[in-house]
Amino acid sequence: MKKGIIALIVLAILVIFSTVFIVDTTEQVVILQFGKPVRTIKSPGLHFKLPAPIQNSVVFDNRLLEYDVPPEEVLSKDKKSLIVDNYVRWRIVDPLLFLQTVQAIPTAATRLDDIVYSELRRELGTHNMSEIITENRELIMERVTRESDQSTKGYGIEVIDVRIRRVDLPRENEESIYARMDAERKRQANKFRSEGEEEAQKIRASTDKDKTIILANAYKQSEETRGFGEAKALEIYANAFGADPDFYEFLRTLEVYRKVLDNQTTLVLPSDTKLFRLLQQGK
């Protein structure tokens, strides 16, 4: 009798534990009754259900998930082949619809791959390579994200973000692209050099012109100063000669005497010259 009671108690405890379950904050649960969904639980905490096999629970992740899409070849508007490596961030917003359509995350990843690649190929096909690489990438990816999200709503999936990780060129196109880029850079360098040389020539010409003007003005000013000085000197000489002609003549004679005579000088002079007479007087 006691063994029967203990067995019943143990059975009751097992039944109770099979009806109680905990939903984590990172989880959302769909309750199935005989294989058919009856309710969805998104709030974390302690919850109850009928014991198995009447009811059982299917748990799905409630967090933001990321799927790394394999690199695919895409053709741009200007007919350039690009190898695009992108990723998708997504989450399950309707676990019941997700269970009814794709059932599991691996199947959902396959659907995401098809949808995102289709939208990416369609959108990138309307833009040139330069826009995809640099100019309009943010705008392009916003459009791809929006269209992909619309296409995945029927699976209970919300696409949060689609981003391009990197864009490469096919190997057969790399050499021609690099050669064209190198030629373009050399053309730009030659253009800058020629523009720099032209500007240098202008600067040199302007400098030479300024130099010529400065030298001409300096020469003009020096000649004017010299002329003024010589005129002043002549005026002084004239005034001195007018005041005392004999004394002036004497000074001029002394100047000549100082300039032409030294210890090494030998003069041959006529006896009637003034200088000869002065020399005779000096003796």
ABEGO torsion letter per residue (X at the ends): XAAAAAAAAAAAAAAAAAABBBBBAABBBBBBBGGBBABBBABBEBBBBBBOAABBBBBBBABBBBBBBBBBBBBBAAGBBBBBBBBBBBBBABAAAAAAAAGBAAAAAAAAAAAAAAAAAAAAAABBAAAAAAAAAAAAAAAAAAAAAAAAAAAGBBBABBBBABBBBBAAAAAAAAAAAAAAAAAAAAAAAAAAAAAAAAAAAAAAAAAAAAAAAAAAAAAAAAAAAAAAAAAAAAAAAAABAAAAAAAAAAAAAAAABBAABBBBBBAABAAAAAAAAAX
